[in-house]
């Protein structure tokens, strides 16, 4: 089981579905949520300024929506990469989006920290697939 997941999405219904699925399926012990990329950056700033052990408290997985107001997923990745990527080597990002734009899929591949692209809404099948992913299988004994 993954200890902590951070969901970044402006859609409260999507956040609720993701949070329930992640917990009820035993995928994650803890699920934190924020509503845009700016709040996600604040989350990590707070983690590093207030936690005695930020690496222990950091999520292993970020489920990131692309299309959000204030700061979208791509803007978040542009800020997150230089500020936190080297510090949070065990944190991986999965894009969770309803986009069908081929450019979005191509852009995701430019970020090594993005390990998967999943279509909304999150499903049990998506989580089963993620459990088999090399970056997450260690948490599930697969």
Steps between C-alpha positions, in 0.01 A plus 500: 500500500620850420529709814385832355348634177444865412208569263516831312169578329253789490205263456370414847304200370815358342692563823234321704491200263880475500524533877236231560648258246857543623399423857232234446713293265794505741713687249593782741499547875466877480366731227557875500320729255555847356302682232770638269871502424564806714356327807709194418818710496394656832447145633862410421637833627314440827630143513861614473468794736291335776561126501786355706537228235359627169615197301310269734189720481506552122253316278633215288243580233348821365183463293505817290223649289612716207214744448456709813457872563760708687788260415449206265685170507765602247576821692525295818749261335709794375529630858517164679781356286779748588383551860416152624594227251851445640372508859207263442654223291246243626198713406352417161225678307209347313295732280129444564312697237206496264709646217520327164745751352803315354716802594425436866622141472816622325559771761466247785784296349732800537487462879682189627314528833171436313478123484145445373206677336152388613162614371247631752330380703738289706384138510580175676647377169733804484620430852558131426708604199698749710574230757687311226699806388871461589495824702213382721516120506747513791218633720273208414734204504453440128 
